[in-house]
Each structure stands twice: as structure tokens, then as C-alpha cells.
């Protein structure tokens, strides 16, 4: 079983089998009568699902192979993450989706909302309404109400009682997970980080709260703290990566960046630091309100205005000292695409570092072109460093 395998002291090998580990964990939980709940976005509080003694599983698709079947129903000029996720639904090819007793989604981007309608025709679906004007006086009250309705839905659907104490226990579990992942990510602040951005990205799981994962996070922190990266005479270019999430299987651009002489020291996106930077108040009198406050602060591009994203990039740039910003945009992700103008201004005019916007999908057809653009960026940065040294 996954729990037993987790005792082996090889974190990279453990998370290299993440899908297998999660499948074993979910299958065992299902056999014991626990429910499986699929989630589609970081706005859904996993804590409420865990407090219902259910297993939250991220269902975001990262496979290019699932896009053609999705395009039988969906337009071609749609975000590849949406199409890949839906393609798994059409082909019934995601075992976690097939064992899901409920899918919880949110009204984030328009493409996702309409995809949920199609998926919900044949699968149990519950959609949270996410207010998208975070500074409105009634926005937090509305979001808190949405989470209370989700609590009621989980209780009635699964025949359980979700108490404040169960929520607080789930909060403690998730806070521990976030803390471990933050500590691991913080190793990238070093002048010579002991791991790559791709290695760091792989240290995550589509199921939260697995004890064996916690053991491996702790082991990885211990292991990498004792190591130091070897930058040599030509150290890699430090990159802050922002933009869209990179679901499991969709790491192509990150690989291109790091194979071309870069080192992604910080990922601001939803598969990176964005959802783990803040914890939930474990002592709050109203734990649902505490969950609402934490999750509503996520600076997603669907929010207007989304100033918190720019603030977050400023703070992360100060901590991780990148030499450039690379902004990844999935094709037809309109909200992140429009915000790229603001991120470019922030990088070039305020932070004083180069900016590169990469728009692509899951197909590898443009990999050579992306590699050329990345290498040109890095050569410019290295040239600037050489000229600065000469002037000094």
C-alpha cells in the first residue's frame, strides 16, 4: 500500500510514482466506504471535503492526448487544460474521475463554467459561485455563504455531520502540508539551489493530506538542506515563472526553460506557491469563515481588480531574486493573457528585469520556437552581466 511504500527514504522516487500512490490511496479509501470528491480549482477548500471524511482529488488534465476527444464537443480555440480535463471525461480515461462520487467546481473562467455544464449532464456536479470583485463590501459574505452551502451539500449527499472540530482538524492537516511545501520551496532562495524547478514541481500530489507524502516532504527537506547546487562557471539564469498552472503532464515549457540554461527558482502560479503561501487560522471561532478568508485571497486572474497578484510577484521577486520573469499563457486563457500586459510593466519598469510572454498549448509543435526565444532571453541576460562586470 501507499502508506507502507512511503517509509522508503527516497523522496524523488516516491513522488515519481505520485499517480500510482494516489490511485492506491484512493482505491483503499473507497473500499473502506470513504467517498471520492474531484476538485477542479484551488478555490475549493479541501478542508471541507476532508471534514466529511471524503478524499479530495485534483482532476485538472495535463495530457495532450485527451484534447482531440474533447474537441468532439468543445471548440478548438479553448484552453488546453479545460479540453484535456473534459477529454478524460469523454473517454472515461481518468480513474479518479471514474471513482468520484461528486465533483466540486467553481465559477472561475467562462470556459470552465460552460464545460462543467456539459460534464454535469452525466456526472454529479456541485458548482460554487465565486464572487469576482474581491473588494466589494458583500463579496466575502457571499463567498462564506457559498462554503456553508457546500458543507450542507456534503452532509446531505454523504450522510455525515461536519462539525467545527472536524473542520479544524482538517485545517491543521492542510496547514501542515502547506508548511512543508513552503519550506521545500524556500530552498530555491539560495544562491545555489540544491534542486531544479522541475524537481520542486514534482514534489506535490493530486490528493492532499496523505501521511506518507508528509513523511517524504520532511525527508526531502532534510536531504536537500544538506546539499548545495553546483552552478559552476556558468550559473543558470534565475527565473520567476508566473501565469497559468501546469497540471501533471503539462510541464513542457518548464523543461524547455531549464534545459536551455535557466533555473526556475520560483513558480507563482496555482501549481506553485500561490495556494500555499497563506495558512488558515486554526483557532478561529468560525472555521468556515476562516476558510473563506484564506481561499478568497487567492489572486486568480478572474478577479477584478487583481492587484494582489502583482503584489505577490513583487514579494516573491524580492525573496527569490530572479533575473527575469517568464509568463506562461495557455492558448485562449483570456484573463491571464490580458493581465500579461500588467506583469510585463511590473517586471521591466519596476523590478528592472527582462520579461518573456509564452503563449502555447499542450502540443509540442512549437517547442523549438519556444526554446529559441528562451535561449535568446538568457543570452541577453548573460551579455548584460558580462558588460556590467567589465564596467565595474
C-alpha positions as CSV (number, residue, x, y, z in Angstrom):
1,X,0.0,0.0,0.0
2,X,1.0,3.6,-0.5
3,X,1.5,4.2,3.2
4,X,4.0,1.4,3.5
5,X,6.0,2.5,0.5
6,X,6.2,6.0,1.9
7,X,8.7,4.9,4.5
8,X,11.4,4.5,2.0
9,X,13.9,7.3,2.2
10,X,13.9,8.4,-1.5
11,X,11.5,11.3,-1.9
12,X,12.2,11.8,-5.6
13,X,11.4,8.2,-6.3
14,X,8.3,8.4,-4.1
15,X,6.8,11.4,-5.9
16,X,7.9,10.0,-9.2
17,X,5.2,7.4,-8.6
18,X,2.7,10.0,-7.4
19,X,-0.2,8.9,-9.6
20,X,0.3,5.3,-8.7
21,X,0.5,6.2,-5.0
22,X,-2.7,8.3,-5.2
23,X,-4.5,5.6,-7.0
24,X,-3.7,3.0,-4.4
25,X,-4.7,5.5,-1.6
26,X,-8.0,6.4,-3.3
27,X,-8.8,2.8,-4.1
28,X,-8.2,1.7,-0.5
29,X,-10.2,4.7,0.9
30,X,-13.1,3.8,-1.5
31,X,-13.0,0.2,-0.3
32,X,-13.4,1.4,3.3
33,X,-16.5,3.3,2.4
34,X,-15.0,6.8,2.0
35,X,-16.2,9.0,-0.8
36,X,-14.0,10.5,-3.5
37,X,-14.6,14.1,-4.4
38,X,-13.0,15.6,-7.5
39,X,-12.0,19.2,-7.5
40,X,-11.2,21.5,-10.4
41,X,-9.5,24.5,-8.9
42,X,-7.6,25.8,-5.9
43,X,-10.6,27.8,-4.7
44,X,-12.4,24.7,-3.4
45,X,-11.3,24.2,0.3
46,X,-10.1,20.7,0.6
47,X,-10.6,21.0,4.3
48,X,-14.4,20.8,4.0
49,X,-14.2,17.7,1.9
50,X,-11.7,16.1,4.4
51,X,-14.0,17.1,7.3
52,X,-16.7,15.0,5.5
53,X,-14.3,12.0,5.7
54,X,-14.0,12.2,1.9
55,X,-10.9,12.3,-0.3
56,X,-10.3,15.4,-2.4
57,X,-8.6,14.7,-5.7
58,X,-7.5,17.3,-8.3
59,X,-8.8,16.4,-11.7
60,X,-7.1,19.0,-13.9
61,X,-6.0,17.4,-17.1
62,X,-2.4,17.7,-18.4
63,X,-2.5,15.3,-21.3
64,X,-2.3,16.4,-25.0
65,X,-3.8,13.0,-26.0
66,X,-7.1,13.9,-24.3
67,X,-7.6,17.1,-26.4
68,X,-8.9,15.5,-29.7
69,X,-11.8,13.6,-28.0
70,X,-12.7,16.8,-26.1
71,X,-12.9,18.7,-29.4
72,X,-15.7,16.5,-30.4
73,X,-17.8,18.7,-28.1
74,X,-15.7,21.7,-27.3
75,X,-14.3,24.4,-29.6
76,X,-10.7,24.0,-30.7
77,X,-9.8,27.6,-29.6
78,X,-10.2,26.8,-26.0
79,X,-7.8,26.4,-23.1
80,X,-5.9,23.1,-23.3
81,X,-6.4,22.5,-19.6
82,X,-10.1,22.7,-20.0
83,X,-10.1,20.4,-23.1
84,X,-7.8,17.9,-21.5
85,X,-9.9,17.6,-18.4
86,X,-13.0,17.2,-20.5
87,X,-11.3,14.7,-22.8
88,X,-10.7,12.4,-19.8
89,X,-14.4,12.7,-19.1
90,X,-15.4,11.8,-22.7
91,X,-13.1,8.8,-22.8
92,X,-13.7,7.8,-19.2
93,X,-9.9,7.6,-19.0
94,X,-9.2,9.1,-15.6
95,X,-9.6,6.5,-12.9
96,X,-10.0,9.2,-10.2
97,X,-12.8,10.9,-12.2
98,X,-14.5,7.5,-12.7
99,X,-14.5,6.7,-9.0
100,X,-15.6,10.2,-8.0
101,X,-18.9,10.4,-6.0
102,X,-19.0,14.2,-6.5
103,X,-17.2,16.9,-8.5
104,X,-16.9,20.3,-6.9
105,X,-16.2,23.1,-9.4
106,X,-16.3,27.0,-9.3
107,X,-17.4,29.8,-11.5
108,X,-13.9,31.0,-12.4
109,X,-13.3,31.4,-16.2
110,X,-16.1,31.2,-18.7
111,X,-14.6,28.2,-20.5
112,X,-14.6,26.1,-17.3
113,X,-18.1,27.1,-16.4
114,X,-19.6,26.0,-19.7
115,X,-17.5,22.8,-19.7
116,X,-18.9,22.0,-16.2
117,X,-22.4,22.2,-17.7
118,X,-21.6,19.5,-20.2
119,X,-19.8,17.3,-17.7
120,X,-22.6,17.7,-15.2
121,X,-25.1,16.1,-17.6
122,X,-23.8,12.7,-16.7
123,X,-21.7,13.2,-13.5
124,X,-22.7,14.5,-10.0
125,X,-21.6,18.1,-10.1
126,X,-21.7,20.9,-7.5
127,X,-20.7,24.4,-8.6
128,X,-19.6,27.1,-6.1
129,X,-20.3,30.7,-7.2
130,X,-17.1,32.6,-6.8
131,X,-17.5,36.4,-6.4
132,X,-15.0,38.1,-8.8
133,X,-14.8,41.6,-7.3
134,X,-12.7,40.9,-4.2
135,X,-13.0,44.5,-2.8
136,X,-16.8,44.6,-2.8
137,X,-18.3,45.0,0.7
138,X,-20.5,42.0,0.3
139,X,-18.1,39.7,-1.6
140,X,-16.7,37.9,1.5
141,X,-20.2,37.3,2.9
142,X,-21.4,35.8,-0.3
143,X,-18.3,33.5,-0.6
144,X,-18.7,32.4,3.0
145,X,-22.4,31.6,2.3
146,X,-21.3,29.5,-0.7
147,X,-19.0,27.5,1.5
148,X,-21.7,26.9,4.1
149,X,-23.9,25.6,1.3
150,X,-21.1,23.3,0.2
151,X,-20.9,22.0,3.7
152,X,-24.7,21.3,3.7
153,X,-24.4,19.6,0.3
154,X,-21.6,17.3,1.5
155,X,-23.5,16.4,4.7
156,X,-26.7,15.6,2.9
157,X,-25.2,13.8,0.0
158,X,-22.8,11.6,2.1
159,X,-25.0,11.3,5.2
160,X,-22.3,12.8,7.5
161,X,-22.1,15.6,10.1
162,X,-19.3,18.1,9.5
163,X,-18.6,19.6,12.9
164,X,-16.4,22.6,13.6
165,X,-13.9,20.3,15.3
166,X,-13.6,18.1,12.2
167,X,-13.0,21.2,10.1
168,X,-10.3,22.4,12.5
169,X,-8.6,19.1,12.3
170,X,-8.6,19.2,8.5
171,X,-7.3,22.8,8.7
172,X,-4.4,21.6,10.8
173,X,-3.6,18.8,8.3
174,X,-3.7,21.2,5.3
175,X,-1.7,23.8,7.2
176,X,1.0,21.2,7.8
177,X,1.0,20.3,4.1
178,X,1.3,23.9,3.1
179,X,4.1,24.5,5.6
180,X,6.2,21.5,4.4
181,X,5.8,22.6,0.8
182,X,6.7,26.2,1.6
183,X,9.8,25.0,3.4
184,X,10.9,22.9,0.4
185,X,10.2,25.8,-2.0
186,X,12.2,28.2,0.2
187,X,15.4,26.2,-0.6
188,X,15.3,27.8,-4.0
189,X,16.1,31.2,-2.4
190,X,19.7,30.0,-2.1
191,X,22.4,31.4,-4.4
192,X,23.0,27.8,-5.4
193,X,19.7,25.9,-5.1
194,X,20.0,22.2,-4.4
195,X,17.3,21.2,-6.8
196,X,15.7,22.3,-10.0
197,X,12.3,23.9,-10.6
198,X,11.1,20.7,-12.3
199,X,12.2,18.6,-9.3
200,X,10.3,21.1,-7.0
201,X,7.2,20.9,-9.1
202,X,7.2,17.2,-8.9
203,X,7.1,17.3,-5.1
204,X,3.3,17.6,-5.0
205,X,0.3,15.3,-5.0
206,X,-3.2,15.4,-6.6
207,X,-4.5,14.1,-3.2
208,X,-3.9,16.2,-0.1
209,X,-3.4,15.0,3.4
210,X,-1.6,11.7,2.8
211,X,0.6,10.9,5.8
212,X,3.2,9.1,3.6
213,X,3.5,12.3,1.5
214,X,4.2,14.3,4.6
215,X,7.0,11.9,5.5
216,X,8.5,12.3,2.1
217,X,8.3,16.1,2.2
218,X,10.1,16.1,5.5
219,X,12.7,13.7,4.2
220,X,13.2,15.8,1.0
221,X,13.7,19.0,3.1
222,X,16.3,17.2,5.3
223,X,18.0,15.8,2.2
224,X,18.2,18.9,0.1
225,X,19.2,21.1,3.1
226,X,22.4,19.1,3.3
227,X,23.2,19.7,-0.3
228,X,24.3,22.6,-2.4
229,X,23.8,23.2,-6.1
230,X,26.8,23.2,-8.4
231,X,26.4,26.3,-10.6
232,X,30.0,26.1,-11.9
233,X,31.4,28.9,-14.1
234,X,28.2,29.4,-16.0
235,X,25.4,29.5,-13.4
236,X,21.9,29.1,-14.8
237,X,19.6,32.2,-15.2
238,X,17.3,32.5,-12.3
239,X,13.7,32.6,-13.5
240,X,10.4,33.6,-11.8
241,X,7.7,31.8,-13.6
242,X,4.1,33.1,-13.5
243,X,0.8,32.7,-15.3
244,X,-1.3,29.6,-15.8
245,X,-1.0,26.3,-13.8
246,X,1.0,23.4,-15.1
247,X,-1.1,20.3,-14.4
248,X,0.6,16.9,-14.2
249,X,1.8,16.0,-17.7
250,X,1.9,19.6,-18.9
251,X,5.4,20.6,-17.7
252,X,6.9,21.0,-21.3
253,X,7.7,24.7,-21.1
254,X,9.3,24.4,-17.7
255,X,11.5,21.6,-19.1
256,X,12.4,23.8,-22.1
257,X,13.4,26.7,-19.8
258,X,15.7,24.5,-17.6
259,X,17.2,22.6,-20.5
260,X,18.0,25.9,-22.1
261,X,20.1,27.2,-19.3
262,X,17.6,28.5,-16.9
263,X,16.6,27.6,-13.3
264,X,13.0,28.3,-12.3
265,X,13.6,29.4,-8.7
266,X,10.0,30.5,-8.1
267,X,6.7,29.5,-9.5
268,X,4.0,32.0,-8.6
269,X,1.2,30.0,-10.3
270,X,-1.5,27.7,-8.9
271,X,0.7,24.6,-9.1
272,X,3.4,26.6,-7.4
273,X,3.4,29.0,-4.4
274,X,0.2,30.8,-4.9
275,X,-2.1,28.4,-3.0
276,X,0.4,27.6,-0.2
277,X,1.7,31.0,0.9
278,X,-1.0,31.5,3.5
279,X,-2.5,29.2,6.1
280,X,-5.9,29.0,7.7
281,X,-6.5,30.2,11.2
282,X,-6.7,27.0,13.3
283,X,-8.1,28.8,16.3
284,X,-10.8,30.8,14.6
285,X,-14.2,30.8,16.3
286,X,-15.9,30.2,12.9
287,X,-13.7,27.8,10.9
288,X,-15.8,28.2,7.7
289,X,-15.3,31.9,7.8
290,X,-11.6,31.3,8.3
291,X,-11.6,29.0,5.2
292,X,-13.5,31.6,3.2
293,X,-11.0,34.3,4.1
294,X,-8.0,32.2,3.1
295,X,-9.3,30.9,-0.2
296,X,-10.9,34.2,-1.3
297,X,-7.5,35.9,-1.2
298,X,-6.1,33.7,-4.0
299,X,-5.1,36.2,-6.7
300,X,-6.5,34.5,-9.7
301,X,-6.7,36.4,-13.0
302,X,-10.5,36.0,-13.0
303,X,-10.6,38.6,-10.2
304,X,-11.1,42.3,-11.0
305,X,-9.0,44.1,-9.9
306,X,-6.4,41.5,-9.3
307,X,-3.8,43.7,-7.7
308,X,-2.8,41.0,-5.2
309,X,-1.2,39.0,-8.0
310,X,1.2,41.9,-8.7
311,X,1.8,42.4,-5.0
312,X,2.7,38.7,-4.7
313,X,5.1,38.8,-7.7
314,X,6.8,41.8,-6.1
315,X,7.3,40.0,-2.8
316,X,8.5,36.8,-4.4
317,X,10.9,38.7,-6.6
318,X,12.4,40.3,-3.5
319,X,12.8,36.9,-1.8
320,X,13.9,34.7,-4.8
321,X,15.9,37.3,-6.7
322,X,15.0,36.2,-10.3
323,X,16.9,37.6,-13.3
324,X,13.9,37.5,-15.5
325,X,10.1,36.8,-15.5
326,X,8.6,34.3,-17.8
327,X,4.8,34.4,-18.1
328,X,3.2,31.2,-19.4
329,X,-0.2,31.7,-21.0
330,X,-2.3,28.7,-22.2
331,X,-4.0,29.4,-25.6
332,X,-7.3,31.1,-25.2
333,X,-6.8,31.8,-21.5
334,X,-8.1,35.4,-21.9
335,X,-7.8,36.5,-18.3
336,X,-4.1,35.7,-17.9
337,X,-3.4,36.9,-21.4
338,X,-4.8,40.3,-20.7
339,X,-3.0,40.5,-17.4
340,X,0.3,39.8,-19.1
341,X,0.5,43.5,-20.0
342,X,0.5,44.4,-16.3
343,X,3.0,41.8,-15.5
344,X,5.3,43.0,-18.3
345,X,5.1,46.5,-16.9
346,X,5.9,45.3,-13.4
347,X,8.9,43.3,-14.5
348,X,10.5,45.8,-16.8
349,X,9.6,49.1,-15.3
350,X,9.5,48.4,-11.6
351,X,11.7,45.3,-11.0
352,X,14.1,46.2,-13.8
353,X,14.4,42.7,-15.2
354,X,13.5,41.2,-18.6
355,X,10.1,39.7,-19.3
356,X,9.1,37.0,-21.7
357,X,5.5,36.0,-22.5
358,X,5.0,32.5,-23.9
359,X,1.6,31.6,-25.3
360,X,1.2,27.9,-26.2
361,X,-1.0,24.8,-25.7
362,X,-0.2,21.2,-24.8
363,X,1.1,20.3,-28.3
364,X,4.9,20.0,-28.7
365,X,4.8,21.5,-32.2
366,X,6.2,24.9,-31.1
367,X,8.8,23.6,-28.7
368,X,11.8,24.5,-31.0
369,X,10.5,28.1,-31.4
370,X,10.0,28.5,-27.6
371,X,13.5,27.1,-27.0
372,X,15.0,29.7,-29.4
373,X,13.1,32.6,-27.6
374,X,14.2,31.4,-24.2
375,X,17.8,30.9,-25.2
376,X,17.8,34.4,-26.7
377,X,16.4,35.8,-23.5
378,X,19.1,34.1,-21.4
379,X,21.9,35.2,-23.8
380,X,20.7,38.8,-23.4
381,X,20.8,38.5,-19.6
382,X,24.3,36.9,-19.6
383,X,25.5,39.6,-22.0
384,X,24.2,42.3,-19.7
385,X,26.0,40.6,-16.8
386,X,29.3,40.5,-18.7
387,X,29.0,44.1,-19.7
388,X,28.3,45.1,-16.0
389,X,31.3,43.2,-14.8
390,X,33.5,44.9,-17.4
391,X,32.2,48.3,-16.4
392,X,32.9,47.6,-12.7
